[in-house]
């Protein structure tokens, strides 16, 4: 980004966005940048927002959070089905805080949908009433995903044809929306709200490390999480008996560790599955950002600090 863009002041971007796959070095970069530029770090990761999951989601440590202000980490209970819309609404507060204090807002995370909602706006899907969501989830547990897929086909054939018959979460979501609003989900996706951060006013980086080195770091970090108490953390979450379709219950490593706690897997088997799921997610992150947010500049982690200086 050369020169000054809309939303920029004093020759610097209105915000910095740091995205990338898990274990790519985003947190360390954001911390250094916030210290150097009087920044506020704003979580843009859909799992690190849950207070129940500090270790298994590799949230910043309490010591790191004391160095510079961190916002939207561990602020939501695991029982909440937190959405991109809820994230944008929540992010408006720390963004306004940063601007009022003359600080640089630094959005950091790996959730592409959150970044896209920030910079491109949101579809105008209204909130689904709790009674509709609960009824759909009850039928999903009682009757199974095949029955729900058939029901979705009666109300929204386009969505039913688009979704895999075993995709429990998306089938439930599409059915909830059409039952609550009388309109197919695709209709709502055609209507968007203005973005909180127009993309031409921000500096946006995607950290893209070497794949094999990244996968090795993911494996090592998962092992370190277990040493740090991730199993106890997951056990406490499992004791709450929450809906398994809730996002927090599907965080990488959580389902496999719950299976271990039930006696279905050894700890080693659960660790292998958890690390593999995380590696597969990292691969999807590369693909998603490349196709959905091409305005992000891809850099090696070691080059990221220099790239940010050049983008001002």
N, C-alpha and C positions, 0 to 999 in steps of 0.2 A: 504494500500500500504506500504510494508516494504522495507527499503533500498532505493536505488536510481534507478530511471527509466529513460528511454530515454527521453530527453527533460527537465530533472530536473537539477538544479544547486544548489550548496550549501546545499544539503540535503532537498530542498523544491520543491514542484511540480512546473512545468512550468506555471500552471494556476490553479485556483480554480473555479469549476463550482457549483453553488448553484441553484438548481431547486426546484420546488414544486408547489402545487396548490395555487391559489390566496388566499391571506389573511393568509398564513401560517407562516409569520414572516421572509421571505427571506430578505427583505430590511434592517431590523434592524440587522440581522446577518451579512450581507455584510458590513454595515457601521462600525460595531464593528471590524470586521476582517480587513477592510481597514485602520482603525485608528491604529490598533495594528501592522500591517504588512507592512505599507507603500504601500498600494494598490491603484489601479485604478479600479473603479467599471464600468463595461461595460454592458449596457442593453442587455438582451437576451429575450425580450418580444415583440411580434409582434405588440401590441397595444400601449405600452408606447413609441414607436419610433415616433408616430405621434404628432406633435406640437399642434394640435387642441384639444387634449384630455388629458390634465394634470389631471383634477379632476376625471373624470369618469373612468380613468384607474389606479388611485392611484399612479401616478408617485411620485418620491421623491420630497419633498418640496424644494423651493429655499434655505432655510437655511441648509437642509441636503446636498444639492449639493455643498455648500460652504465649508463643513467640509473636504471632500476629493474629488479628481477629479471624476466626473461622465461623461461617454461618451455614445453617441447614444441615449440620451433621448430627445424627441421632436425635432428631426433633419429632419423629413420627413413631407411634406405636405399631408393632408388627400386626396388630389386628386390623389396621387400616389398609384399604386397597388404594394406595396413593397413585395418582395419575399424572400425566404430563400437564394437564390443565391445572391441577392442584400445585404442581411444582412452579409453574409460571406465576401463579398467584402468590405463592410463598416467596419467590425470588424477587418480586417487586420491592419488598421491604428492605432487604440488605442492599439492593441496588440503589434505592433512594438514600439509605444510610451512607453508603460510600460517596455518593455525589454530594450530599450535604456536608460531609467532612473533608471533601477534597481528596479522597482516597481513590486509588485505582481498583475497580471491581475486577476480580480475577475468577472467572467461572471455570471449574476444573472437574472433569469426570469422564466416564466412558459411555454414558447413555445417550446415544445418538438422537433419540426422539426428544429428549429434553433440550438438546442444543438446537434441533430443528424448530421446536416450539418457540424457543427464545428468539430466533433470528428470522423465522418465516411465518410466525403466527400459528394459531391453533384452529382446528376445525371446531365448529360451533355446536358440538354434541352436548346437549344439556345433561345435567347430573341425572343418573338413574336412581329413582327412589329405592330406599333400602328394602322395602317389601317386595319389589319386583326382583331385585338382585337375589334376595334370600330365596324367593320361590324358585327361580331358575336354578340356583345352586342346589337346592333340595332335590329338584327333579333330576339334576345331573347325577347326584350321588345315588338316588333311588333307582332311576331308570337307565342310566348309562349314557355315554356320549352319542351312541348311534341313534337312540330315540330323540335326543335333543337336536341332532343334525337333521333328522327327518322333520321335526317341528320347525326348525329354521327354514327348511326348504319350502314349507307351506306359507311362511310369512315373507321370506326374502330369498328367492331362488338364486339371485346373482351371488349373494354372500355364500350360500350353501355350495354353489358350484366352485367358488373361488377357494374355499377353505378345505383342508384335508379332513376327512371324516373323523379322524382321531384327535384333532386339535381342540382339546377340551376348553382351554382358556378363551380362544378366539371365537369358538362357536357360542359359548356362553355369553360372551360380550356382545356379539352381533344380535343374539336373540333378546338379551336384556334391552338393547337400544330400540329394536323394532317394537317390542311389546310396550315399552314405556312411552315411546313417542309416536308410534304409528308410521314412522318413516324408516326406510332402510339406512344402515350405517353409511353406505356410500353417498347418499344424499347429503348427509351432514358433513362429510369430508369435503364436499365441494364448496362449503362456506367457511371462510377463515377470518379470524380476528387480526388486527394489526400486531406486528411483532413488538415485543418489549425492547429488543435490541436489533434494529435494522442491520443487515450484514455488511453494508458499506461503511459502517461507523466503528467496526471492531477489528482487532487483530486476532486472527483465528489460526491456531496451529493444531495439527494432528501428529502426534509422536509416532513414528513408524520404525521401530527397531528391527534388527535382523530377526527373522522368524524363529530360527532354531535357538538363538540365544534367548529370545523371549520365552519360548516354551520351557527352556531349562530353568529360567527364573520363576516361572509359574509353578513348576514342580517343587522347587526349593522353598518357595514362599508358602505353599500349602502345607508342607512338612513343618515349617516354622510356626504356622498358625496352630497346628495341633499341639506343638510343644508349648505354645503360649496360652492354651486353655480353650481352644475353639470347641472341643467336644463338650466341655461343661456348658459353654454358651449355648450350643445347639440343644443340649439336654434340657436346659431351662426353657428354651423356646418350645420344645416338643411337649413339655409338661403342661403347656397352656392349651393343648388340644385345639388349635386353631384350624380353620378351613385350609386344607392343603393347596387350594387354588390361589390363596393370597400370595402376593409377590414375595413377601419376606420368607414364606415357606419354600420358595423355589430358588432362593439364592444359591449360587454355586457352592456345592459341598454340603448344603443343608439336607437335601433328600437322602443322599448316600449315608451321611452320618446318622440320620434318624433310623435308617434301615439297620445300621450297625447297633444302635441302641435297642432295637427290637429283637436283636439276635439273628437277623437275616444275613448279615455280612460280617466278616472279620474287620477289625480296624484297618488293616492293611488294604483289604479289598475296597473299603469305603474311601480310603485316601486315594487309591488309584483312580476310582471313578470320579471323585471330586476334582482332582487335578485334570483329568481328561476332559470333563465338562467345561472347566475353566479355559483350557486350551482351545476347545471347539468354539467357545464364546468369543475368544480373542480373534479367531479366524473370521467369524461373522462380523465383528466390529470393523475389521479392515474392509470387508466387502460393503458393509452398510454405508460407512462414511464416504467411500470412493464414489458410490452411486447417488447417495442422497444429499451429501453436503460437499459438492466439488469445490466450493469456495475456500475450504480449509486448506492451508498450505501444509504439505507433508514434509516432515524433516526427521532426520536421525536425532535421537534424544541429545546426543552430544553437541549438536548444532543448533538446538532450540533457542538457547539464550541469545546467540548472535542473530538468529532469524528474527526474534522479537525486536531487537534493536533496529534492524533494517526496516521493519514494518511501520516504524513511527515516522 
